[in-house]
Amino acid sequence: SAGVCCCCAALRPRYKRLVDNIFPEDPKDGLVKADMEKLTFYAVSAPEKLDRIGAYLAERLSRDVVRHRYGYVLIAMEALDQLLMACHSQSIKPFVESFLHMVAKLLESGEPKLQVLGTNSFVKFANIEEDTPSYHRRYDFFVSRFSAMCHSCYPDPEIQTEIRIAGIRGIQGVVRKTVNDELRATIWEPQHMDKIVPSLLFNMQKIEDLDSRIGPPSSPTGGEKEENPALLAENCFRELLGRATYGNMNNAVRPVFAHLDHHRLWDPNEFAVSCFKIIMYSIQAQYSHHVIQEILGHLDVRKRDSPRVRAGIIQVLLEAVAIAAKGSIGPTVLEVFNTLLKHLRISVDFELCDRRSSVGSAAFSTSSKESDERIVQNAIIQTIGFFGSNLPDYQRSEIMMFIMGKVPVLGTSQSMDTSHLGDLGTRRIQIMLLRSLLMVTSGYKATTISNALPPPFLDPLLSPSLMEDSELRQLVLEILHNLIDRHDNRAKLRGIRIIPDVSDLKIKRDKISRQDVSFMKKHGQQLYRHIYLGCKEEDNVQKNFELLFTSLALTTIELANEEVVIDLIRLAIALQDIAIINEDNLPMFNRCGVMALVAAYLNFLSQMIAVPAFCQHVSKVIETRSVEASYFLPETIFKDKSNLPKSLEKHEKDLFFLTNKIAESLGGSGYSVERLSVPYVPQVTDEDRLSRRKSIVDTVSLQVDILPGNSTEDKIDNTEEITFEALKKAIDNNGLEEQEKEKRRLVIEKFQKAPFEEIAAQCETKANLLHDRLAQILELTIRPPPSPSGTMTITAGHAHYHSVPVYEMKFPDLCVY
């Protein structure tokens, strides 16, 4: 029988005998090295036998796995690894198929040691660079199996960690192998990414210190890499993203959103922020806009979620934008702002709906929902501001126009519909958008003021619709400050006060350019009008007066030539007249605040233009006020509101800035002071007739009829006792003739001395009023009056008669008797 066995053994193929010889009788002895060298030499000498060697090794390994002879399994895998490393030829491909089949057998087993063994062999194989690509090989099974190992829940924690590490290393091997292969696109298919990315994120959640690795990729030591699944998963995730290209970037990012949604990781969002920082630092800079687009798309998908979830997504967007702004942002600039503004409106809408629906419910829940929506709104504004402030100037100007076009302003067409929100919702939208615009304009430096304030931007910004609230007016003024202040002087002018020596502030200024002079000729009246009307608001607080003072001071520094200086003085005197005459019945604090504003500004202006006589007059008035009426100075009125006068009619002229004294002081220094005798009248716009607020048309019509010498020293008490003699004088023809002559003289003087802009504005107002009246008349005359006999209309070729009963007809009053 022994001879028969020897005879049968001699008849077996040589490659089988060589394979059998590498296995010792006792598996504890390990691989027989001498026989392994013979097998390797044989495989290298006869590469056509590699496929058979691999098939036979796979057969033996499968049999040993089933019989649980794990010692022989280890020897077989060691032999396979050595053969794989030694043989590099075209015929290795069939051998690789047998090798991968054996690795799959190990991964399918429930024994942790065999799973780890199979993973280690696959990683070694992944590091081998093949001479030619394999067009038929797929790794679907390995992706699924390694992903499952990453989620191992083995009872023993140490073994569980070992299996998870093996799964992560296996995924890393698959990525490296497929990316280096010609058919690398297969790994980026959604069905693979939906398994790989969540498996890595699941292990990354175990990181204790999330903020320790938010920067560029680190280089951990080998020991840390092997022992820490979280760190290994993070490095694998970075490597995966670093290999992503233009066409497959989205497939790698979308599973991140699914994982964060499924595990509810948007609130709190520390892990989400950490993930997207890793993503933004790992991908190529030119692909950053893809990630931003995906975040915006996911924000649209989750727009109905809780406020804190939406706020978490927006904060992630902010972090992504902060990193992308340093490199390439791509073509998504307007899309980012459009999406954010859309969600800002949605948030305001939700806030108002919650407020309406919670009427009568618990106040706590109402305030909680509102505060959550405020968190969303603040996050949106912060993102808009940060994104806008990192854009180049040419793009930032476009974004400013884009946001301004969204602001609801009466009389203009804007793309954001707020009709269903009501007055409160519209005001909230206005405030949110202006806060966004304020952050975008911060740090913006335009070469000319016309570039910073083009008419399509300036007109809605200075609209009366944005003056209906104290906070709105503050935001508008702060935006103007950002755009006008090109030399960073605003911080030196903060607060309203009497500045003893303006030279100590070291104001920076340049010579006024020709473009700026042209801008003031075209749009200066709009700025003056906005300041004038802003001072007449009853709800002004100290901050409003401070911002108005800063606006006047910055206009003086940046845009004032001799002509503008005269206009600013006329404006200041008109503001003083507001407080003295008090046609708008302002509270006493507001009247004193306006007086203090005029004092602070004329003190600043007199020192800026450095005319000694003008400075002397201003200083004298301020000194007199400090002794007799300190409530006319900003240092007193804004600190002690209790010490207010009962009236301003009995004050002496020494407490006021007088037009004739200012004209005398400036006339000697070469200023053209003829226009100082013409009182300032604000420009009237079409929106004044459309606005729900008290129109200034009535104010203008009153001021036009007032004498041009209506400055402070010419004002007298117009109250007169009505008697028979007074009435007799009123109907005297001679008196009427004198009044007509005086009016003619005033009109002639006004057309001789008033600025062309004011004359044009008033003429335009009269023309518009006449046009409106004519339109009403024509509308009545074009329509034929109703007739009892009926009127004929032709419809579809047939004549129809419509008659109106006599008792329903409306006759003119003159026809009724």
C-alpha positions in Angstrom: 0.0 0.0 0.0 2.9 2.3 0.7 4.2 1.7 -2.8 0.9 2.5 -4.2 0.8 5.8 -2.3 4.2 6.7 -3.4 3.3 5.9 -7.0 0.1 8.1 -6.8 2.1 10.9 -5.2 4.6 10.8 -8.1 1.8 11.1 -10.6 0.4 14.4 -9.0 1.3 17.6 -10.8 4.5 19.3 -9.7 2.8 22.5 -8.6 0.5 20.6 -6.3 3.5 18.7 -4.7 5.3 22.0 -4.2 2.2 23.6 -2.6 1.7 20.5 -0.3 5.3 20.6 0.8 5.0 24.1 2.3 2.5 22.9 4.9 4.2 21.2 7.9 2.7 18.3 9.7 2.2 20.4 12.8 0.8 23.9 11.9 2.5 25.4 14.9 5.9 24.9 13.1 4.8 27.5 10.5 5.6 27.8 6.9 8.4 25.5 5.6 10.7 28.2 4.2 12.9 26.0 2.1 9.9 24.5 0.2 8.4 28.0 0.0 11.5 29.2 -1.8 11.2 26.2 -4.3 7.5 27.1 -4.9 8.4 30.8 -5.5 11.2 29.9 -7.9 8.9 27.6 -9.8 6.1 30.3 -10.0 8.6 32.9 -11.3 10.1 30.4 -13.8 6.8 29.2 -15.0 4.3 32.1 -14.6 1.7 30.3 -16.7 1.3 27.9 -13.7 0.4 30.8 -11.3 -3.4 30.5 -11.9 -3.3 26.8 -11.0 -1.1 27.4 -8.0 -3.6 30.0 -6.8 -6.6 27.8 -7.5 -5.1 24.9 -5.5 -4.1 27.2 -2.6 -7.7 28.6 -2.5 -9.1 25.0 -2.5 -6.9 24.0 0.5 -7.7 27.3 2.3 -11.4 26.8 1.9 -11.2 23.3 3.2 -9.2 24.4 6.2 -11.6 27.2 7.0 -14.5 24.9 7.0 -12.6 22.4 9.3 -11.5 25.3 11.6 -7.8 24.4 11.0 -6.8 28.1 11.4 -3.1 27.3 11.7 -3.0 26.0 8.1 -5.2 29.0 7.1 -2.4 31.3 8.4 0.2 29.4 6.5 -1.8 29.5 3.2 -2.3 33.3 3.5 1.4 33.8 4.2 2.3 31.8 1.1 -0.2 33.7 -1.0 1.3 37.0 0.2 4.8 35.9 -0.7 3.8 34.7 -4.1 1.9 38.0 -4.7 4.9 40.1 -3.8 7.4 38.0 -5.8 5.5 37.7 -9.1 5.0 40.7 -11.4 3.9 39.7 -14.8 0.9 39.6 -17.1 -0.2 36.2 -15.9 -0.6 37.3 -12.3 -4.1 38.4 -13.0 -5.7 35.0 -12.7 -3.7 34.4 -9.6 -5.1 37.7 -8.2 -8.6 36.4 -8.7 -7.9 33.3 -6.7 -6.2 35.5 -4.0 -9.2 37.8 -3.7 -11.5 34.8 -3.5 -9.5 33.5 -0.6 -9.6 37.0 1.1 -13.3 37.0 0.7 -13.6 33.6 2.3 -11.7 34.9 5.4 -13.8 38.1 5.6 -17.0 36.0 5.4 -16.0 33.9 8.4 -17.2 34.9 11.8 -13.8 34.6 13.4 -12.3 38.0 14.2 -8.8 36.7 13.7 -9.5 35.5 10.2 -11.2 38.8 9.3 -8.2 40.7 10.5 -5.9 38.3 8.6 -7.9 38.8 5.4 -7.8 42.5 5.8 -4.1 42.6 6.2 -3.6 40.5 3.1 -5.9 42.8 1.1 -4.0 45.9 2.3 -0.7 44.4 1.1 -2.3 43.6 -2.2 -3.6 47.2 -2.5 -0.1 48.6 -2.2 1.1 46.6 -5.3 1.1 48.6 -8.5 0.0 46.4 -11.4 1.5 46.8 -14.8 -1.8 46.9 -16.7 -5.3 47.8 -15.5 -7.9 45.2 -14.8 -11.1 45.9 -16.7 -13.3 43.2 -15.2 -12.3 43.3 -11.5 -14.8 44.9 -9.1 -14.6 45.4 -5.3 -18.3 45.7 -4.4 -18.1 42.8 -1.9 -15.0 44.2 -0.2 -16.6 47.7 0.2 -19.7 46.1 1.8 -17.7 43.8 4.0 -15.2 46.4 5.2 -18.0 48.9 5.9 -19.8 46.3 8.0 -16.6 45.7 10.0 -16.4 49.4 10.7 -19.7 49.1 12.5 -18.7 46.0 14.5 -20.5 45.5 17.8 -18.4 42.6 19.1 -19.0 42.1 22.9 -15.3 42.3 23.8 -14.2 46.0 23.5 -10.6 45.2 22.5 -11.7 42.8 19.7 -14.3 45.3 18.6 -11.7 48.0 18.2 -9.5 45.6 16.4 -12.2 44.7 13.9 -13.2 48.3 13.3 -9.5 49.2 12.7 -9.3 46.4 10.2 -12.5 47.6 8.5 -11.1 51.2 8.2 -7.8 49.9 6.8 -9.6 47.8 4.4 -11.6 50.7 3.1 -8.4 52.7 2.8 -6.9 49.8 0.8 -10.0 49.7 -1.6 -9.7 53.5 -2.1 -6.0 53.3 -2.9 -6.4 50.4 -5.2 -9.3 51.8 -7.2 -8.0 55.3 -7.4 -4.7 54.1 -8.9 -6.6 51.8 -11.3 -7.8 53.0 -14.6 -11.4 52.1 -13.6 -11.2 54.2 -10.5 -14.5 55.9 -11.3 -16.4 52.8 -10.0 -15.5 53.5 -6.4 -17.2 56.9 -6.6 -20.5 55.5 -7.5 -23.3 56.5 -5.0 -23.9 52.9 -3.9 -20.3 52.7 -2.7 -20.0 56.1 -1.2 -23.2 55.6 0.8 -21.4 52.8 2.6 -17.8 54.1 2.8 -18.5 57.6 4.1 -20.9 56.8 6.9 -18.6 54.0 8.1 -15.8 56.5 8.4 -18.0 59.2 10.1 -19.3 56.6 12.5 -15.8 56.0 13.8 -14.8 59.7 13.7 -17.6 60.4 16.2 -15.5 58.8 18.8 -13.0 61.7 18.7 -12.9 63.2 22.2 -11.3 66.5 21.3 -13.1 67.7 18.1 -11.2 70.9 17.9 -7.7 69.4 18.0 -7.7 68.4 14.3 -9.8 70.9 12.5 -6.9 72.3 10.5 -4.9 70.8 7.6 -4.1 67.0 7.8 -1.8 66.0 10.6 0.8 63.3 10.5 0.2 60.9 13.4 2.7 58.3 14.5 2.3 54.7 13.5 1.3 53.6 17.0 -1.5 56.2 17.3 -2.7 55.4 13.8 -3.0 51.7 14.7 -4.6 52.1 18.1 -7.1 54.9 17.5 -10.0 54.1 15.1 -11.2 57.7 15.1 -7.9 59.0 14.0 -7.4 56.3 11.4 -10.9 57.0 10.0 -10.2 60.7 9.9 -7.0 60.2 7.9 -8.8 57.8 5.6 -11.6 60.4 5.1 -9.1 63.1 4.3 -7.3 60.8 1.8 -10.6 59.9 0.1 -11.6 63.6 -0.3 -8.1 64.5 -1.4 -8.5 62.1 -4.3 -11.9 63.4 -5.3 -12.2 65.1 -8.7 -14.7 67.5 -10.3 -17.1 64.8 -11.4 -17.3 62.8 -8.2 -17.0 65.5 -5.5 -20.8 65.6 -4.9 -21.0 61.8 -4.5 -18.5 62.0 -1.7 -20.2 64.9 0.2 -23.9 63.9 0.0 -23.6 60.9 2.3 -22.2 63.2 5.0 -25.6 65.0 5.1 -27.4 61.7 5.3 -25.3 60.6 8.2 -25.7 63.9 10.1 -29.5 63.8 9.5 -29.9 60.2 10.6 -27.9 60.7 13.8 -29.4 64.2 14.5 -26.0 65.8 14.6 -27.1 69.3 13.5 -28.1 70.3 17.0 -25.6 70.5 18.6 -23.5 70.8 15.5 -19.9 70.5 16.8 -19.3 67.3 15.0 -20.9 68.6 11.8 -18.7 71.7 11.9 -15.7 69.5 12.5 -16.6 67.3 9.5 -17.0 70.1 7.1 -13.8 71.8 8.2 -12.0 68.5 7.4 -13.8 68.4 4.0 -12.9 72.0 3.1 -9.3 71.6 4.1 -8.9 68.2 2.3 -10.5 68.8 -1.1 -8.8 70.8 -3.8 -9.4 74.5 -3.5 -11.1 74.9 -6.9 -13.8 72.4 -5.9 -14.8 74.4 -2.7 -17.9 75.8 -4.4 -19.3 72.3 -4.9 -19.4 71.8 -1.2 -21.0 75.2 -0.6 -23.7 74.3 -3.3 -24.4 71.0 -1.5 -24.8 72.8 1.9 -27.2 75.3 0.3 -29.2 72.5 -1.3 -29.5 70.7 2.0 -30.6 73.9 3.7 -33.4 74.1 1.2 -34.4 70.4 1.9 -34.5 71.0 5.6 -36.2 74.4 5.5 -39.2 73.1 7.4 -37.1 71.7 10.3 -36.7 73.2 13.7 -34.9 76.5 14.0 -32.0 75.0 15.8 -31.4 72.5 13.0 -31.5 75.2 10.4 -29.2 77.4 12.5 -26.7 74.4 12.7 -26.7 74.0 9.0 -26.2 77.8 8.5 -23.3 77.8 11.0 -21.7 74.9 9.0 -22.1 77.0 5.9 -20.4 79.9 7.6 -17.4 77.7 8.5 -17.2 76.4 4.9 -17.4 79.9 3.5 -14.7 81.1 5.8 -12.3 78.5 4.4 -13.5 78.8 0.8 -13.2 82.6 0.9 -9.4 82.3 1.2 -9.3 80.5 -2.1 -11.7 80.0 -5.0 -15.3 80.5 -4.3 -16.5 79.9 -7.8 -19.7 80.9 -9.5 -21.9 80.4 -6.5 -21.7 84.0 -5.1 -25.2 85.2 -6.0 -26.6 81.7 -5.3 -25.3 81.8 -1.8 -26.8 85.2 -1.1 -30.1 84.4 -2.8 -30.5 81.2 -0.8 -29.6 82.9 2.5 -32.0 85.8 1.9 -34.7 83.4 1.0 -34.3 81.5 4.3 -34.1 84.8 6.1 -37.6 85.6 4.8 -38.8 82.1 5.7 -37.5 82.5 9.2 -39.2 85.8 9.7 -42.4 84.3 8.3 -42.1 81.4 10.8 -41.5 83.8 13.6 -44.6 85.8 12.8 -46.8 82.7 12.3 -45.7 81.3 15.7 -46.5 84.6 17.3 -50.0 84.7 15.7 -50.8 81.0 16.5 -49.5 81.2 20.1 -51.9 84.0 21.1 -53.4 82.9 24.3 -50.9 80.0 24.8 -48.1 79.9 27.2 -45.8 82.9 27.0 -42.7 80.7 27.7 -43.2 78.6 24.5 -43.8 81.6 22.4 -40.7 83.4 23.6 -38.6 80.2 23.1 -39.7 79.8 19.5 -39.1 83.4 18.7 -35.6 83.3 20.3 -34.8 80.2 18.2 -35.8 81.9 15.0 -33.7 84.9 16.1 -30.7 82.5 16.3 -31.4 81.4 12.7 -31.6 85.0 11.6 -28.5 86.0 13.4 -26.6 83.1 11.9 -27.8 84.0 8.4 -26.7 87.7 8.9 -23.3 86.6 10.2 -22.8 84.3 7.2 -23.8 87.0 4.7 -21.6 89.5 6.4 -18.6 87.2 6.5 -19.0 86.0 3.0 -19.5 89.5 1.6 -16.6 91.0 3.5 -14.2 88.5 1.9 -15.3 89.2 -1.6 -13.3 91.5 -3.9 -14.7 95.0 -4.3 -16.2 94.5 -7.7 -18.2 91.5 -6.5 -19.1 93.2 -3.3 -20.7 96.1 -5.1 -22.9 93.7 -7.0 -23.9 91.9 -3.8 -24.8 95.3 -2.2 -27.1 96.1 -5.1 -28.5 92.5 -4.9 -29.4 92.8 -1.2 -30.7 96.4 -1.6 -33.0 95.1 -4.4 -34.5 92.7 -1.9 -35.4 95.4 0.7 -39.1 96.1 0.7 -39.4 99.8 -0.2 -42.5 101.7 -1.1 -42.8 102.6 -4.7 -40.1 100.3 -6.0 -40.2 96.8 -7.5 -38.3 94.3 -5.3 -38.1 90.6 -5.8 -38.9 89.7 -2.2 -42.7 89.6 -1.7 -43.7 90.7 1.8 -47.3 91.7 1.2 -48.5 88.7 3.3 -46.3 89.5 6.2 -48.0 92.8 7.2 -46.4 95.9 8.7 -44.5 94.0 11.4 -43.2 91.4 9.1 -42.1 93.9 6.5 -40.2 95.9 9.2 -38.5 92.7 10.4 -37.4 91.9 6.9 -36.1 95.5 6.4 -34.1 95.3 9.6 -32.6 91.9 8.8 -31.7 92.9 5.3 -30.1 96.2 6.4 -28.1 94.4 9.1 -26.9 92.0 6.4 -26.0 95.0 4.2 -24.2 96.7 7.0 -21.9 93.7 7.4 -21.3 93.5 3.7 -20.4 97.2 3.4 -18.0 97.0 6.4 -14.5 97.7 5.2 -15.6 98.6 1.6 -13.3 101.2 0.1 -14.5 102.7 -3.1 -12.2 105.0 -5.2 -15.1 107.5 -5.8 -18.3 108.0 -3.8 -20.3 107.5 -7.0 -19.1 103.9 -7.2 -20.1 103.3 -3.6 -23.5 105.0 -3.8 -24.9 104.6 -7.3 -28.5 105.9 -7.8 -30.1 102.4 -7.9 -28.6 101.8 -4.5 -28.8 105.3 -2.9 -32.5 106.0 -3.8 -34.0 103.0 -2.0 -31.5 103.3 0.9 -32.7 106.9 1.6 -36.3 106.1 1.0 -38.9 107.3 3.6 -40.0 103.7 3.9 -36.8 103.0 5.8 -37.4 105.9 8.2 -40.5 104.5 10.0 -38.5 103.0 12.8 -35.6 104.2 15.0 -33.6 101.1 14.4 -34.1 101.3 10.6 -32.8 104.8 10.6 -29.8 103.8 12.6 -28.9 101.0 10.2 -29.3 103.3 7.2 -26.9 105.8 8.7 -24.4 103.2 9.7 -24.4 101.8 6.1 -23.8 105.4 4.8 -20.9 105.7 7.2 -19.3 102.5 5.9 -19.5 103.8 2.3 -18.6 107.4 2.8 -15.8 107.0 5.3 -12.8 106.1 3.1 -10.1 107.2 5.5 -11.3 105.4 8.7 -12.2 108.6 10.6 -15.4 107.3 12.0 -13.9 105.8 15.2 -12.5 109.3 16.0 -15.9 110.9 15.7 -17.8 108.3 17.8 -20.2 109.9 20.2 -21.7 113.4 20.0 -19.8 116.0 21.9 -18.3 119.5 21.7 -14.7 118.8 20.5 -12.3 121.4 22.0 -9.6 121.0 19.4 -10.4 119.0 16.2 -6.7 118.9 15.2 -6.1 116.5 18.1 -8.2 113.9 16.3 -5.7 113.8 13.4 -8.4 113.6 10.8 -7.3 112.0 7.5 -8.6 113.6 4.3 -7.7 114.1 0.7 -8.6 116.8 -1.7 -12.1 116.5 -3.0 -12.1 114.9 -6.4 -14.0 116.1 -9.4 -16.2 112.9 -9.3 -17.1 113.6 -5.7 -18.0 117.2 -6.5 -20.3 116.0 -9.3 -21.9 113.4 -7.0 -22.8 116.1 -4.4 -24.3 118.3 -7.2 -26.5 115.4 -8.3 -27.3 113.7 -5.0 -26.3 116.1 -2.2 -29.9 117.2 -1.7 -30.9 113.6 -1.0 -28.4 113.3 1.8 -29.4 116.7 3.3 -33.1 115.7 3.1 -32.4 112.4 4.8 -30.6 114.1 7.7 -33.3 116.8 7.9 -36.2 114.4 8.1 -34.2 112.1 10.4 -34.0 114.9 13.0 -37.8 115.4 13.0 -38.7 111.9 14.2 -40.2 111.6 17.6 -38.7 108.3 18.5 -35.1 109.4 18.1 -32.8 108.3 20.9 -29.3 109.3 21.8 -27.8 106.8 19.3 -29.8 108.4 16.5 -28.4 111.9 17.3 -24.8 110.4 17.5 -25.2 108.8 14.1 -26.6 112.0 12.6 -23.7 114.0 13.9 -21.2 111.4 12.5 -23.0 111.6 9.1 -22.6 115.4 9.0 -19.0 115.2 10.1 -18.1 112.5 7.5 -19.8 114.4 4.7 -17.7 117.4 5.7 -14.5 115.4 5.7 -15.0 113.4 2.5 -17.3 115.4 0.3 -17.3 119.1 1.2 -16.1 121.9 -1.0 -17.0 125.6 -0.5 -20.4 125.1 -2.0 -21.2 122.0 0.1 -20.1 123.8 3.2 -22.7 126.6 2.6 -25.4 123.9 2.0 -24.4 122.2 5.3 -24.6 125.5 7.2 -28.1 126.1 5.7 -29.1 122.6 6.7 -27.8 123.2 10.3 -29.7 126.5 10.6 -32.8 124.7 9.3 -32.4 122.0 11.9 -32.2 124.7 14.6 -35.4 126.2 13.2 -37.1 122.8 13.6 -36.4 122.9 17.3 -37.4 126.6 17.8 -40.6 126.7 15.6 -41.6 123.1 16.5 -44.2 122.7 13.7 -44.1 119.0 14.3 -44.8 119.2 18.0 -41.7 117.3 18.9 -41.0 116.4 22.6 -38.7 118.8 24.5 -36.0 116.2 24.6 -35.9 115.9 20.8 -35.9 119.7 20.4 -33.0 120.0 22.8 -31.3 117.1 21.2 -31.5 118.8 17.8 -30.1 122.0 19.3 -27.2 120.0 20.8 -26.6 118.3 17.4 -26.4 121.6 15.6 -24.0 123.0 18.3 -21.7 119.9 18.1 -21.6 120.0 14.3 -21.1 123.7 13.8 -18.3 123.5 16.4 -16.7 120.7 14.2 -17.3 122.5 10.9 -15.9 125.8 12.1 -12.7 124.2 13.1 -12.5 122.1 9.9 -12.8 125.2 7.6 -10.7 127.3 10.0 -12.4 130.7 9.5 -11.5 132.7 12.7 -14.7 134.8 12.8 -16.9 131.8 12.3 -15.1 129.9 15.0 -15.4 132.9 17.3 -19.2 133.1 16.8 -19.7 129.4 17.3 -17.5 129.4 20.5 -19.4 132.4 21.9 -22.8 130.7 21.5 -21.5 127.5 23.0 -20.0 129.4 26.0 -23.3 131.3 26.5 -25.2 128.0 26.4 -22.9 126.3 28.9 -23.8 129.1 31.4 -27.4 129.9 30.7 -28.8 126.8 28.8 -26.6 123.8 29.2 -29.4 121.5 28.0 -28.6 122.8 24.5 -25.2 121.0 24.6 -24.7 117.3 24.1 -22.7 116.7 27.3 -25.8 117.7 29.3 -28.9 116.8 27.4 -27.9 113.2 26.8 -26.7 112.6 30.4 -29.4 114.5 32.4 -32.8 114.3 30.7 -34.6 115.6 33.8 -33.4 119.2 33.5 -35.4 120.2 30.5 -36.9 123.7 29.8 -40.6 124.1 29.6 -40.4 126.2 26.4 -37.9 127.6 23.9 -39.7 130.8 22.9 -38.4 133.1 25.6 -34.7 132.3 25.0 -32.4 135.1 24.0 -30.8 135.3 20.5 -27.3 134.9 22.1 -28.2 131.2 22.6 -28.7 130.6 18.8 -26.5 130.5 15.8 -27.5 133.5 13.7 -27.5 133.5 9.9 -26.4 137.1 9.5 -23.4 136.6 11.9 -22.3 133.4 10.0 -22.7 135.2 6.6 -20.6 138.1 7.8 -17.9 135.8 9.2 -17.7 133.7 6.0 -18.1 136.5 3.6 -14.7 138.0 4.5 -13.0 134.6 3.7 -14.1 134.4 0.1 -17.2 132.2 0.6 -20.2 133.0 -1.5 -22.8 133.6 1.2 -25.7 134.9 -0.8 -27.5 131.5 -0.5 -27.3 131.6 3.3 -30.3 134.0 3.3 -32.4 131.4 1.5 -33.8 128.9 4.0 -33.2 125.3 3.3 -36.2 123.4 1.9 -36.0 119.6 1.6 -36.4 118.0 -1.8 -39.7 116.4 -2.4 -39.9 112.9 -4.0 -42.6 110.9 -5.6 -42.6 108.5 -2.6 -43.7 111.2 -0.2 -47.1 111.2 -1.9 -47.3 107.4 -1.8 -46.0 107.0 1.8 -48.4 106.3 4.6 -46.3 108.6 6.8 -47.0 112.3 7.2 -46.0 113.8 3.8 -43.5 116.7 3.8 -45.3 118.3 0.9 -47.4 120.3 3.4 -44.2 121.3 5.2 -42.6 122.5 1.9 -45.7 124.5 1.0 -45.6 126.2 4.3 -41.9 126.9 4.2 -42.1 128.4 0.7 -44.7 131.0 2.0 -42.5 132.0 4.9 -40.3 135.0 4.4 -36.8 134.4 3.4 -35.6 136.2 6.4 -37.1 133.6 8.7 -33.8 133.1 10.5 -33.8 133.2 14.2 -33.1 137.0 14.7 -36.1 137.9 12.5 -38.6 135.6 14.2 -41.3 137.4 16.2 -44.4 136.3 18.0 -47.1 135.9 15.4 -49.9 135.5 17.8 -52.2 138.5 17.6 -55.6 139.2 19.3 -58.4 138.9 16.8 -60.5 142.2 17.0 -62.8 144.1 14.7 -60.0 146.4 13.6 -57.8 143.4 12.7 -60.6 141.9 10.6 -61.1 145.3 8.9 -57.4 145.5 8.0 -57.5 141.9 6.7 -60.1 142.8 4.0 -58.4 146.1 3.0 -57.5 146.1 -0.7 -54.3 148.0 -0.1 -53.1 145.3 2.3 -53.8 142.6 -0.3 -51.8 144.5 -2.9 -48.8 144.9 -0.6 -48.9 141.2 0.2 -49.0 140.3 -3.5 -46.0 142.5 -4.2 -44.1 141.0 -1.3 -44.8 137.5 -2.6 -43.6 138.4 -6.1 -40.4 139.9 -4.6 -39.8 136.6 -2.6 -40.3 134.5 -5.7 -37.9 136.6 -7.7 -35.3 136.5 -4.9 -35.7 132.8 -4.6 -35.1 132.1 -8.3 -32.0 134.4 -8.1 -30.4 132.9 -5.0 -31.7 129.4 -4.3 -29.8 126.4 -5.7 -30.9 125.0 -9.0 -31.6 121.6 -7.4 -34.2 123.1 -4.9 -35.9 125.1 -7.7 -36.1 122.0 -9.9 -37.4 119.9 -7.1 -40.2 122.3 -6.2 -41.1 122.8 -9.9 -41.2 119.0 -10.3 -43.5 118.7 -7.3 -46.0 121.2 -8.7 -45.8 119.6 -12.1 -46.5 116.1 -10.6 -49.5 117.5 -8.6 -50.9 119.1 -11.8 -50.3 115.9 -13.7 -52.2 113.9 -11.1 -55.2 116.3 -11.2 -55.3 116.2 -15.0 -55.2 112.4 -15.0 -58.3 112.4 -12.7 -60.2 114.8 -14.9 -59.3 112.9 -18.1 -60.4 109.7 -16.5 -63.8 111.2 -15.7 -64.2 112.7 -19.2 -63.1 109.8 -21.3 -65.8 107.5 -19.8 -69.2 108.4 -21.3 -71.9 109.1 -18.7 -74.7 106.6 -18.2 -77.8 107.1 -20.2 -81.4 105.9 -19.5 -81.7 105.0 -23.2 -78.8 102.6 -22.8 -75.4 102.2 -24.4 -74.6 99.8 -27.1 -71.7 97.3 -26.8 -70.8 94.7 -29.5 -69.8 91.2 -28.2 -69.1 88.3 -30.6 -70.7 90.2 -33.4 -74.0 90.9 -31.6 -75.1 94.3 -30.3 -76.2 94.5 -26.6 -77.9 97.5 -25.0 -77.3 98.3 -21.3 -79.5 100.9 -19.7 -79.3 102.6 -16.3 -82.4 103.6 -14.4 -82.8 107.4 -13.8 -82.9 107.0 -10.1 -79.4 105.3 -10.1 -77.7 108.0 -12.2 -75.4 110.5 -10.5 -76.0 114.1 -11.8 -73.7 117.1 -11.1 -74.8 119.3 -8.3 -75.5 122.2 -10.7 -78.0 120.1 -12.6 -80.1 119.2 -9.5 -82.6 121.7 -8.2 
